[in-house]
Every structure is written in structure tokens, then in C-alpha cells.
Amino acid sequence: MYRSQSINIKKWLKAKFPSIRYWFSTAIVSLLFATAISAQFGRGFGGSSIHVSIYERNGELLSVPSHVSVSPEGSLVAIQQTVCDNGIVTFTALPSGNYVVTVQAPGFKEASAEAALLEAGEADASITIERTPDPSTDIGAMGVVLAPKASKELSEGIDAIRDAKFDKAQQHLQAAYRLAPGNPDVNSAMGKLYLAQRNIPEAEHYIDRATSLGPDNIEALLGAGELRILQQNPAAAESPLEHAVDLAPHNKFAHWLLGVTYFDLGLYEKCRTEALAVIKINRSTATDGAFLLGESLAALGRTTEALDTLKNFVHQVPRDPYTADAKKLIDKLQTLATADGAHPEASTDAVTSK
């Protein structure tokens, strides 16, 4: 790409896409695109379930509280998550498809397993989790251990946010807060509820409190990053999201948010690296990480690769919220390339490993 074309693309990208990303990040905060996930699978939510068993290396069930989440292939965030305190948890009412189950527990390395669900079927996921001497994963990273009642209220509140039942979510989360006001997960969930309701001042209050209570708490760090992105302050989002990626290197959402932050800071090579991390962790290019990769490649002046990636993204996920914008970017790249006398020929394979 000629230098003049690269400059034009950067100006156009900055003018066009930040507001769209802020909107989509808000949709992610509220987890309202579970319906869109279902649409990608081609089915509605059904009666399928995943039974998860979490073991230590000695073969015994994990006895400390842990965060467990399920994420469909192609999705950046979990559509269900809970706090498990006995090593066994079941996720129900899931659409059929392929999932990644992720476990985070204080004093242990993050671990995951895959599970494939047939329509109206069941699947088992067995995960062995390893201890780690890293102090950032110690009990402080999870905050005060929740009693069963508070844990139940927190899980039901998170589920209600996912289902956009905000009054119900507030009822459960306020109950959890009364029981455990010093728990960073409870405060983080309160913050995300207010983010979903577009109440930024209240969201900021609880998210700042969550990060203060749990400076190594993943959900608190992600909430801080989301908040600053929505406030159009990527410089403030950079530090908590980099820390989240360090603590949870397999968290797709953390990498995606950090990539968005790097793009808005003009750090396009770093953005490209984070987008590739999303695609690698997801084991598929059918993700919004591919759109972010296309953006970064375009800003870097790598026109052919950007077109390859964006066209493949549009082909794989035609109903994704970003598909229409990917098409606009494709048209703009081709128009500017023609105006500058360049004629990039897109290959048939998307670029996902350069």
C-alpha cells in the first residue's frame, strides 16, 4: 500500500469505527448478544447441558471456590458463568454446538476443556487444574470467599444480566452485596449491571471498588477496561487490560478488549497481535477477532492481507454485528487502492498467522 493510501485508511478508520466498537462493547457488557450467538448456531436455546467436573492433580474434586464459564466457538465471552465451590457444576439450556469450558481458581493455573453438544443432548467436561506459586492467583485474586447463599445470589444475578432481566439482576446482586460487600466479584457484577443499563457513574463506582478490593481479579480488570473504553479513554483502559491478559492468557475477551484499546491508541501492530491471539485461542477465524485483525492490517498498510481477512470474516459469519462494517471497510480499501493505482488481488485464504 502506498503511504498516502495508508494515511487515508487510518483517518477513515479512526473516524468511522470507534463509535461502533463502543456500542458493541456495551452489548458485550450486558451479554445481550446471546441471541446472536444462538443465531450463529442456527437454533434457539434448547435443553442441552454440560456437566463439568474439576479435579486437582491428586484426583480429588476441587474444594476451593472457582469461576467456571462456558463459551461457544466463535464467541468472545461466556454465555453462562457461575461460582462453583464443590468442583461440580452443570450448565443448562444451551444451544447445540462446540464449547470451551474455562476454570479459574485462587492458587491454581487457569484451565480449560472442550465440550461438544448435540441438539437436546448432554456432554461431560472433565478439567484437571494445577496449583501455582504465583501470588497473583492466590485467594486475594478471588476476593473474600463467598458463602453459599451469597454465591447463589451472585450467580443468579449474572444469569439475569445475561437475559436482560435487569430488575431481577439488581435484586439478586443487591442481596449478594449485602452478604459480601467486600467481594470484588460482587462489586464487579454490580458494575456490569449498571454498564448494561448505561448508568456510567454507578458503574464506575462499583468497578473502581472491585479493582481496589481485588487488584488481580480478572472480572474486575475486564470491567475496568470495558468502562474506560465506553468512556472513550483507551489510555486508561490499557493498564488493567494488559494486567488481565497477563493473569489470564487464554481469556479471549481480555485479548479482544486489549486489541480494541491498542487500535484506538494507534498501536496497530500490538492490535494485530491481540487479534491473532483471539483467533488462536478460539481455534477459529469465525470471530470478531478477525474483524479487528482486518482493521489493524488495513491501518498497517497491508492491503491484500486485510482484504483476505475481512472477506473471509464476512463469508464465515454473515450475521455478525460487525459484518456490515467489514463490507464497508472492504469497499473503502478497494476504492482507495484503485485511486492510488494499486490493484491488490485477494487470495482465497484468510490471513490468520502472520
C-alpha positions in Angstrom: 0.0 0.0 0.0 1.3 3.5 -0.8 1.9 5.8 2.1 -0.8 8.2 1.1 -3.3 5.3 1.0 -2.2 4.1 4.4 -2.7 7.6 5.9 -6.2 7.8 4.3 -7.2 4.4 5.7 -6.0 5.4 9.2 -8.0 8.6 9.1 -11.1 6.8 7.8 -10.9 4.0 10.3 -10.5 6.5 13.2 -13.5 8.5 12.0 -15.7 5.5 11.3 -15.2 2.7 13.7 -14.6 3.8 17.3 -18.3 4.6 18.0 -19.3 1.3 16.6 -16.9 -0.5 18.9 -18.2 1.4 21.9 -21.7 0.3 21.0 -20.6 -3.4 20.5 -18.6 -3.4 23.8 -21.7 -2.3 25.6 -23.6 -5.1 24.0 -20.9 -7.4 25.3 -21.1 -5.9 28.8 -24.8 -6.7 29.0 -24.3 -10.1 27.4 -27.3 -9.4 25.3 -25.9 -10.9 22.2 -26.5 -14.5 23.5 -29.4 -14.4 21.0 -26.9 -13.5 18.2 -24.8 -16.4 19.3 -27.8 -18.7 19.1 -28.5 -17.4 15.6 -25.0 -18.3 14.5 -25.6 -21.8 15.6 -28.8 -21.8 13.6 -31.0 -22.9 16.5 -32.7 -21.4 19.6 -31.8 -22.2 23.1 -32.8 -25.8 23.9 -32.4 -28.4 26.6 -28.8 -29.3 26.1 -26.5 -29.2 29.1 -22.8 -29.6 30.0 -21.7 -31.3 33.2 -18.4 -30.0 34.5 -16.1 -31.8 37.0 -13.0 -30.0 38.2 -10.2 -32.1 39.7 -6.8 -31.4 41.3 -3.7 -33.4 40.2 -4.3 -35.9 43.1 -7.6 -36.9 41.5 -9.8 -35.2 44.2 -12.5 -32.7 43.3 -11.5 -29.1 43.7 -12.6 -27.9 47.1 -12.0 -24.1 46.7 -14.4 -21.6 45.1 -13.8 -21.3 41.4 -15.1 -19.3 38.4 -16.5 -21.6 35.7 -17.7 -20.3 32.3 -18.9 -21.8 29.0 -18.1 -20.0 25.7 -19.4 -21.1 22.3 -16.9 -21.4 19.4 -16.8 -18.1 17.7 -17.9 -16.1 20.8 -15.6 -13.8 22.7 -17.4 -14.0 26.1 -19.1 -16.7 28.1 -22.9 -17.0 27.7 -23.0 -18.7 31.1 -20.8 -18.3 34.1 -21.0 -19.2 37.8 -19.1 -19.6 41.0 -18.6 -23.2 41.9 -17.5 -24.3 45.4 -17.5 -28.1 45.3 -15.8 -29.0 42.0 -19.0 -29.9 40.1 -21.4 -27.6 38.1 -23.9 -28.1 35.4 -24.8 -25.6 32.7 -28.3 -26.0 31.2 -30.4 -24.6 28.4 -27.5 -24.3 25.9 -27.8 -24.3 22.1 -26.0 -27.2 20.4 -22.5 -26.6 19.2 -18.9 -26.7 20.3 -17.9 -25.0 23.6 -14.9 -24.2 25.7 -15.2 -24.5 29.4 -12.8 -22.4 31.5 -12.0 -22.6 35.1 -10.2 -20.0 37.3 -9.5 -20.7 41.0 -7.3 -19.0 43.6 -3.9 -20.6 43.8 -4.3 -22.5 40.6 -3.5 -22.0 36.9 -6.3 -21.2 34.6 -7.5 -24.4 32.8 -10.0 -25.2 30.1 -11.6 -28.1 28.2 -13.7 -28.6 25.1 -17.2 -30.0 25.0 -19.4 -30.8 22.0 -23.2 -30.6 22.4 -25.7 -32.3 20.2 -29.1 -30.9 19.9 -31.1 -31.6 23.1 -28.2 -33.7 24.4 -25.7 -33.7 27.2 -21.9 -33.5 27.4 -19.3 -34.0 30.1 -16.2 -31.9 30.6 -13.5 -33.1 33.0 -10.9 -30.5 33.9 -7.7 -31.0 35.9 -6.3 -27.9 37.4 -2.7 -27.3 38.6 -1.5 -25.4 41.6 0.8 -22.4 41.0 3.1 -20.5 43.4 2.2 -17.2 41.6 0.9 -14.9 44.3 -1.4 -13.1 41.8 -3.6 -16.2 41.7 -3.8 -16.5 45.5 -7.0 -16.2 47.4 -6.8 -12.4 47.2 -7.3 -12.6 43.5 -10.8 -14.1 44.1 -11.5 -11.8 47.0 -13.4 -12.8 50.1 -14.6 -16.4 49.7 -18.4 -16.3 49.2 -20.7 -18.2 51.5 -23.1 -20.5 49.6 -26.1 -18.1 49.8 -24.1 -15.1 48.5 -22.6 -17.3 45.8 -26.1 -18.3 44.7 -27.3 -14.8 44.6 -24.3 -13.7 42.6 -24.8 -16.5 40.0 -28.5 -15.8 39.6 -27.7 -12.1 39.2 -25.2 -12.8 36.5 -27.7 -15.0 34.7 -30.3 -12.3 34.9 -27.9 -9.7 33.3 -27.3 -12.2 30.5 -31.1 -12.5 30.0 -31.5 -8.7 30.1 -33.7 -9.0 33.2 -32.2 -6.1 35.0 -34.7 -5.6 37.8 -34.2 -9.3 38.7 -30.4 -8.9 38.4 -30.4 -5.9 40.7 -32.5 -7.8 43.3 -30.1 -10.7 43.4 -26.9 -8.7 43.2 -28.0 -6.3 46.0 -28.7 -9.4 48.1 -25.2 -10.7 47.3 -23.8 -7.3 48.1 -25.5 -7.1 51.5 -24.0 -10.5 52.3 -20.5 -9.8 50.9 -19.8 -6.1 50.3 -16.1 -6.7 50.3 -16.1 -9.3 47.5 -14.6 -8.0 44.2 -16.8 -10.3 42.1 -20.0 -9.0 43.6 -18.8 -5.4 43.1 -17.7 -6.2 39.5 -21.1 -7.7 38.7 -22.9 -4.7 40.1 -20.7 -2.5 37.9 -21.5 -4.5 34.8 -25.2 -4.4 35.6 -25.0 -0.6 35.7 -23.0 -0.6 32.5 -25.7 -2.6 30.8 -28.2 0.0 32.0 -25.9 2.8 30.7 -25.6 4.2 34.2 -21.9 5.1 33.9 -21.4 6.9 37.3 -22.8 4.0 39.3 -20.9 1.5 37.1 -17.7 3.4 37.7 -18.3 3.4 41.5 -18.6 -0.4 41.7 -15.9 -1.2 39.2 -13.4 1.1 40.9 -14.3 -0.6 44.2 -13.9 -4.0 42.6 -10.4 -3.3 41.3 -9.5 -1.8 44.7 -10.7 -4.9 46.6 -9.2 -7.3 44.0 -6.4 -5.8 42.0 -5.7 -9.2 40.4 -9.3 -10.1 39.9 -10.0 -10.9 36.3 -13.6 -9.8 36.2 -12.8 -6.5 37.9 -10.0 -5.8 35.5 -12.2 -6.6 32.5 -14.9 -4.4 33.9 -12.4 -1.5 34.3 -11.2 -2.0 30.7 -14.8 -2.0 29.4 -15.7 1.1 31.4 -12.8 3.1 30.1 -13.4 2.1 26.5 -17.0 3.2 26.8 -15.8 6.4 28.3 -13.6 6.8 25.2 -10.5 6.8 27.3 -8.3 4.0 25.9 -5.2 5.2 27.7 -6.9 4.4 31.0 -8.1 1.0 29.7 -4.6 -0.1 28.6 -3.1 -0.9 32.1 -6.0 -3.1 33.6 -6.4 -5.0 30.3 -2.7 -5.7 29.9 -2.8 -7.0 33.5 -5.9 -9.1 32.8 -4.1 -10.7 29.8 -1.0 -11.4 31.9 -3.2 -13.1 34.5 -5.5 -15.0 32.1 -3.6 -15.5 28.9 -6.4 -17.8 27.5 -9.2 -15.2 28.0 -10.4 -14.3 24.5 -12.4 -11.3 25.7 -9.4 -9.8 27.5 -7.3 -10.1 24.3 -10.1 -8.6 22.2 -10.7 -5.6 24.5 -6.9 -5.0 24.7 -6.8 -5.1 20.9 -9.6 -2.6 20.7 -7.7 -0.4 23.1 -4.4 -0.6 21.2 -6.3 0.2 17.9 -7.8 3.4 19.5 -4.3 4.3 20.7 -2.9 4.0 17.2 -0.8 0.9 18.3 -1.8 -1.1 15.2 0.9 -3.8 15.4 0.0 -4.5 19.0 -3.6 -4.6 18.0 -2.8 -7.1 15.3 -1.0 -9.3 17.8 -4.1 -9.3 20.2 -6.5 -10.0 17.3 -4.3 -13.0 16.3 -4.4 -14.2 20.0 -8.2 -14.1 19.9 -8.3 -16.2 16.7 -5.7 -18.7 18.0 -7.4 -19.2 21.4 -10.8 -19.5 19.7 -9.4 -22.1 17.3 -11.4 -20.5 14.5 -11.4 -17.3 12.4 -15.2 -17.1 12.8 -14.9 -14.4 15.5 -14.8 -10.7 15.8 -11.1 -11.0 16.3 -10.9 -11.4 12.6 -12.6 -8.1 12.0 -10.2 -6.5 14.4 -7.3 -8.2 12.6 -8.6 -6.8 9.3 -8.8 -3.3 10.8 -5.2 -3.5 12.1 -3.8 -4.9 8.8 -5.6 -2.1 6.9 -4.1 0.6 9.2 -0.7 -1.0 8.9 -0.9 -0.7 5.1 -1.1 -4.5 4.5 -4.0 -4.2 2.0 -4.1 -7.6 0.5 -4.0 -9.3 3.8 -6.7 -7.0 5.2 -8.9 -7.8 2.3 -8.3 -11.5 2.6 -9.1 -11.5 6.3 -12.2 -9.3 6.0 -13.7 -11.2 3.1 -13.3 -14.5 4.9 -14.8 -12.9 8.0 -17.9 -11.8 6.0 -18.2 -15.3 4.5 -17.9 -17.1 7.8 -20.2 -15.0 10.0 -22.6 -13.2 7.6 -24.9 -12.3 10.6 -22.2 -11.0 12.9 -22.9 -7.4 14.3 -19.7 -6.3 12.5 -20.3 -7.9 9.1 -21.9 -4.7 7.6 -18.9 -2.6 8.7 -16.5 -5.2 7.4 -18.1 -4.8 4.0 -17.8 -1.1 4.2 -14.1 -1.4 5.0 -13.6 -3.8 2.1 -15.2 -1.3 -0.2 -13.1 1.5 1.2 -9.9 -0.4 0.8 -10.6 -1.3 -2.8 -11.6 2.2 -3.6 -8.5 3.8 -2.1 -6.3 1.1 -3.7 -7.8 1.9 -7.1 -7.4 5.7 -6.6 -3.7 5.2 -5.7 -3.1 3.0 -8.7 -2.8 -0.2 -6.7 -4.7 -3.4 -7.5 -4.5 -5.8 -4.6 -5.5 -9.3 -5.5 -7.1 -11.1 -2.5 -6.2 -14.7 -2.1 -8.7 -17.3 -1.2 -7.4 -17.9 2.3 -7.7 -15.5 5.2 -4.5 -14.4 6.9 -4.5 -15.7 10.5 -0.9 -16.5 11.4 1.3 -13.8 10.0 
